[in-house]
């Protein structure tokens, strides 16, 4: 008798959603993709052509209503960032397992609302699993580096440097996306922020953040108070610092790399990006090609994420990361974005409250 499969639905069928759908439909043996929703007719047409047997819906709520009656167990939220928290909370309240693409929201308050809904739901559904899709935690190289760090190989991790640098997209996609993304730190650097929390420890407390940035190629970003290149510095209590670089204008392709320096050594991941082991010898010199976009670099990590999430739900094992960490990542990203725009250094006390602000100001900062 075949083992039961996790019955999964997906919300959102844009670039990211289509990839998640393909992974769960074709590359996650213990899952069965049963439904997909999108408000865009052309995305549903793609699903109907490429996802054999999957029911499609124009409305997310309709999908939940009808599929829950048919035994739906899990939802993957891969829609626009602006509706991540709303859709996640609706699924959580129904007792469904949830894999939500990063970030949970572009604001701290809405991100925290997802965590609060999950905590409340666990009273009725104690086996429920909800995670935020920080795919780099499932990348083989990052996992190997983390295990080496945990073994004590480099001593106490003290300095973290990481970058997410996208290939230049002349279509103007990132300009229009900036009005919804929360800014370059919340959208682009959120993976690096999460990695810093992972390598330094989930209980790391931020002491201060500061940031600078420029608009070098996409002048249209200015109308959304965003930049196409930025540097951020995050100081943690306990003597740890993180330097973050994010860019939207790389010429050769995707350049994502990380270094963790400890008291006894250093770990470096992908500091010399390459698509494979091929070297090209030309009259002008020797070169290697690199992935053209983030998916080329992290495809295997996304597939691993889908399979780990599925196993976690079916086997009732602990989630691979704490959902609260996703809120901390947004909190740091939002503070960095504010520091980028205002030019001010933002400081926090050891309880996580911003120093030098009234309670009213702190509420405004969380929105």
C-alpha positions, 0 to 999 in steps of 0.5 A: 500500500503506497505511503500517503502524500501531503496534499499541497496547494500553491498561492501565486504563479509568478516566477517564484510561484511557478518554480515552487509549483514545479518542485512540488508537482514533479520533484517532491515524491512525498507531496501531491500538488492538488491546486493553485491560485492566481488572480492573473489569467495568464498564470492560470493558463500556464498552470493548466498547461504545465501542471497536469491534474492540478485544479486552478482558481482565480481566487485564493479564498475559493481555493481554500474553501473548496480544497479544504473540503477535499482534504487539503493539508498544506499551502505554499504562499508564493504570491506578491509580498504585500499579501503574504501575511494575509494569505498565511494567516487565513491558511494557519487559522484553518489548521493547514501547514504553511510554507511562506516565501520570504519575507512574511511581510514588508513590516514588522507588525504584520510579520508578527501577526503571522507568528501570533496566529500560529501560536494561537493555532497550535492550541487546536492543531499541535502538529501544525508546521509553519515556516518562512522560505529562507532557501539558503538554509537548505543549500548544501554549501551553506549547510556544510559551512553551518555544520563546520561552524557548529563543530567549533572549527573556526571558534566563536563567529564574530564577523559576518560579511554577505552579499546578494547581487542580482544581474542587471535587469534592463526591463525595469522590473525592479523599479516597479517592484520597488513600490511593493518590495519594502526596499532593497534591504527588506527584499534583496538582503533579507536572505543575508540577514537571515544567514547572519541570525543563523550563523550568529544564533537565533537569539542574537540581539541587535545593538545598532544598524546603519546604511548607505546607498546609491542609485547608479543605473535605475533612476526610477527607484528614487520615486519609491525611496529605494536604491540599486546599491546599498551597504548595511552594517549591523552591530549585535550585542556580545561583540558581533558585527555583520556587513551586508552588500546588496546590488541590482546591477551586476554585469556577469550574473548572480553574485551571492557570497558569504564569509564568516570569520571566527576567533580561530578561522574563517568560512567562505561560501561562493566567493568565486561564483561559477555555474560549473567546473568549466573554464573557457580559454580565449585569446583575451584570457581565461574565464568562468561563467556564473549563474544568470540569476538567483534560481540558477544558483539556488535551484537545488536548495529550493527543491530541498526546501520543498522536500524537507517541508513535506517530510516535516509535515508528514512525519511531525518532526520539528520545523527546520527553523523558528518562525520568530526568526523571520520576524527578526529578519524583517525587523532588521531589514526595515531598520536598515531601509530606514537608516538608508533613507534617513542617513541616521544610525538606529540604536536598540537596547538589549530588550529590542526597543529603539533608543531615543524614541517615544512609544508612539515613534516605536509603534510607527516604526513597526508598521 
